[in-house]
């Protein structure tokens, strides 16, 4: 298989899958608005459109930073950008409390990609809500990242864990595992690594990402 081409295709599939619902809701809302004459119902249609547009925008912002080149930023991305994106995703119908422990105001783009993807994996694991703790700091030329999900039910497919650790067979690469596989490749290319630990109470995801050359001050 052409791993780079297949990975790109699977990431595109993931993006399309995640956007299908809110974009479909936009389309349905517009159809209802065109046919509806009752003022109260039209107001509800507008509210549906506004909510769907916000969800679509939030998801696109996530994909831009987590998968894309994050154009418009320099070599470092403000941590606030990542916080806003994760906060928006967590607020999308989930009861999740987010606690940040960020020692930096900005991080290199590769570290932001890893942080966002680990946070998304942790969010997906909190199927009944819960708490998400996210931390990052620079130490000895590395960026150390941790995301910890705790809740009444933590659901985690260990195939994703194997993808994070770079131990995924080619046949197991799917749109569900593509993001984890991508950041595992990114960490390996930079000389770092990812790891995870799953217990009955929590899912802990960690990463060590070396600073790009020329950025270690």
C-alpha positions as CSV (number, residue, x, y, z in Angstrom):
1,X,0.0,0.0,0.0
2,X,1.0,3.6,-0.5
3,X,0.9,4.6,3.2
4,X,1.0,8.3,2.7
5,X,-1.7,8.3,0.0
6,X,-3.9,5.9,2.1
7,X,-3.4,7.9,5.2
8,X,-4.4,11.1,3.5
9,X,-7.5,9.4,2.1
10,X,-8.5,8.1,5.5
11,X,-8.0,11.5,7.2
12,X,-10.2,13.0,4.5
13,X,-12.8,10.3,5.2
14,X,-12.7,11.2,8.9
15,X,-13.2,14.9,8.1
16,X,-16.2,14.1,5.8
17,X,-17.7,11.8,8.4
18,X,-17.5,14.4,11.2
19,X,-18.9,17.2,9.0
20,X,-21.7,15.2,7.4
21,X,-24.1,15.6,10.4
22,X,-23.8,19.3,11.0
23,X,-23.7,20.1,7.2
24,X,-26.7,17.9,6.7
25,X,-28.5,19.7,9.5
26,X,-27.7,23.0,7.7
27,X,-29.3,21.7,4.5
28,X,-32.4,20.4,6.3
29,X,-32.8,23.7,8.2
30,X,-32.7,25.7,4.9
31,X,-35.3,23.4,3.4
32,X,-37.6,23.8,6.4
33,X,-37.0,27.6,6.5
34,X,-38.0,27.9,2.8
35,X,-41.3,26.1,3.3
36,X,-42.2,27.3,6.8
37,X,-44.5,30.3,7.3
38,X,-45.2,30.1,11.0
39,X,-43.0,32.8,12.7
40,X,-42.2,30.6,15.8
41,X,-41.2,27.7,13.6
42,X,-39.1,29.9,11.4
43,X,-37.3,31.1,14.5
44,X,-36.6,27.5,15.6
45,X,-35.2,26.8,12.0
46,X,-32.9,29.8,12.4
47,X,-31.7,28.5,15.7
48,X,-31.0,25.1,14.1
49,X,-29.0,26.8,11.4
50,X,-27.0,28.8,13.8
51,X,-26.2,25.8,15.9
52,X,-25.2,23.6,12.9
53,X,-23.1,26.4,11.5
54,X,-21.2,26.8,14.8
55,X,-20.5,23.0,15.0
56,X,-19.3,22.9,11.4
57,X,-17.0,25.9,12.0
58,X,-15.6,24.4,15.3
59,X,-14.9,21.1,13.5
60,X,-13.2,22.8,10.6
61,X,-11.0,24.8,13.1
62,X,-10.0,21.5,14.7
63,X,-9.1,19.8,11.5
64,X,-7.1,22.9,10.3
65,X,-4.9,22.7,13.4
66,X,-4.9,19.0,14.1
67,X,-4.4,17.7,10.5
68,X,-3.6,20.6,8.3
69,X,-0.7,23.0,7.9
70,X,-2.3,25.6,10.3
71,X,-1.6,28.4,7.8
72,X,-1.7,31.9,9.2
73,X,0.5,31.0,12.2
74,X,4.3,31.0,12.5
75,X,6.3,28.1,13.7
76,X,4.5,28.4,17.0
77,X,0.7,28.3,17.6
78,X,-0.9,30.1,20.5
79,X,-2.1,27.6,23.2
80,X,-5.3,29.7,23.4
81,X,-6.2,28.5,19.9
82,X,-6.0,24.9,21.0
83,X,-8.0,25.6,24.1
84,X,-10.8,27.3,22.2
85,X,-11.1,24.4,19.7
86,X,-11.1,21.7,22.4
87,X,-13.5,23.7,24.5
88,X,-15.9,24.0,21.6
89,X,-15.7,20.3,20.8
90,X,-16.3,19.4,24.4
91,X,-19.3,21.6,24.5
92,X,-20.9,19.8,21.6
93,X,-23.6,18.0,23.5
94,X,-21.3,16.5,26.1
95,X,-21.0,17.0,29.8
96,X,-17.3,17.3,30.1
97,X,-15.3,19.5,32.5
98,X,-11.9,20.6,31.0
99,X,-9.0,21.5,33.2
100,X,-5.9,23.0,31.6
101,X,-2.3,22.9,33.0
102,X,-0.4,24.8,30.4
103,X,3.0,26.2,31.3
104,X,3.4,27.8,27.9
105,X,1.6,30.5,25.9
106,X,2.5,28.9,22.6
107,X,3.8,25.6,21.3
108,X,5.4,24.4,18.0
109,X,2.9,23.3,15.4
110,X,3.8,19.5,15.7
111,X,3.2,19.7,19.4
112,X,-0.2,21.4,18.9
113,X,-1.1,18.7,16.4
114,X,-0.3,16.0,18.9
115,X,-2.0,17.8,21.8
116,X,-5.3,18.3,19.8
117,X,-5.4,14.7,18.6
118,X,-4.7,13.3,22.0
119,X,-7.4,15.6,23.5
120,X,-9.9,14.4,20.8
121,X,-9.2,10.8,21.5
122,X,-9.7,11.4,25.2
123,X,-13.0,13.3,24.5
124,X,-14.3,10.4,22.4
125,X,-13.5,8.0,25.4
126,X,-15.8,10.0,27.7
127,X,-19.1,8.6,26.3
128,X,-21.0,9.5,29.4
129,X,-19.2,12.8,30.1
130,X,-16.6,13.3,32.8
131,X,-13.4,15.3,33.2
132,X,-10.6,16.0,30.8
133,X,-7.2,17.2,32.1
134,X,-4.8,18.5,29.6
135,X,-1.2,19.7,30.3
136,X,1.9,20.6,28.3
137,X,5.3,22.1,29.1
138,X,8.7,22.5,27.6
139,X,11.4,20.6,29.4
140,X,15.0,19.8,28.3
141,X,14.4,20.5,24.6
142,X,11.2,18.6,24.5
143,X,7.5,19.4,24.7
144,X,5.8,17.0,27.2
145,X,2.0,16.5,26.7
146,X,-0.6,14.6,28.7
147,X,-4.3,14.2,28.4
148,X,-6.2,12.4,31.1
149,X,-9.9,11.3,30.8
150,X,-11.9,10.2,33.8
151,X,-15.6,9.4,34.0
152,X,-18.2,6.9,35.0
153,X,-17.5,5.1,31.8
154,X,-14.3,5.4,29.8
155,X,-14.6,3.6,26.4
156,X,-11.3,3.1,24.5
157,X,-10.5,0.8,21.6
158,X,-7.0,-0.5,22.3
159,X,-6.5,-0.7,18.5
160,X,-6.2,3.1,18.7
161,X,-3.7,2.6,21.5
162,X,-1.6,0.4,19.3
163,X,-1.8,3.0,16.6
164,X,-0.4,5.6,19.1
165,X,2.5,3.3,19.9
166,X,3.3,2.7,16.2
167,X,2.3,-1.0,16.4
168,X,-0.5,-1.0,13.9
169,X,-0.7,-3.4,10.9
170,X,-1.5,-2.0,7.5
171,X,-4.8,-3.8,7.4
172,X,-5.9,-2.1,10.6
173,X,-5.5,1.4,9.3
174,X,-9.0,2.9,9.1
175,X,-10.6,6.3,9.4
176,X,-10.9,5.6,13.2
177,X,-7.2,4.9,13.6
178,X,-5.8,7.3,11.0
179,X,-5.4,10.3,13.4
180,X,-3.6,8.2,16.0
181,X,-1.4,6.7,13.3
182,X,-0.6,10.1,11.9
183,X,0.6,11.6,15.2
184,X,2.6,8.4,15.9
185,X,4.4,8.9,12.6
186,X,4.9,12.6,13.4
187,X,6.4,11.8,16.8
188,X,8.7,9.1,15.4
189,X,9.9,11.5,12.6
190,X,10.8,14.1,15.3
191,X,12.5,11.5,17.5
192,X,9.8,11.5,20.2
193,X,7.1,9.0,21.1
194,X,3.6,8.5,22.4
195,X,2.1,6.2,25.0
196,X,-1.2,5.4,26.8
197,X,-2.4,3.7,29.9
198,X,-6.0,2.5,30.4
199,X,-7.5,1.6,33.8
200,X,-11.1,1.1,35.0
201,X,-11.0,4.8,36.2
202,X,-9.1,6.7,33.6
203,X,-7.4,6.9,30.2
204,X,-4.0,8.6,30.2
205,X,-2.4,9.6,26.9
206,X,1.1,11.0,26.8
207,X,3.6,12.4,24.4
208,X,7.2,13.6,24.3
209,X,7.9,15.8,21.2
210,X,11.4,17.2,20.6
211,X,11.5,20.9,19.8
212,X,12.2,21.5,16.1
213,X,15.8,22.5,15.4
214,X,16.5,26.2,15.8
215,X,13.6,26.7,18.2
216,X,15.3,25.5,21.4
217,X,16.1,28.6,23.3
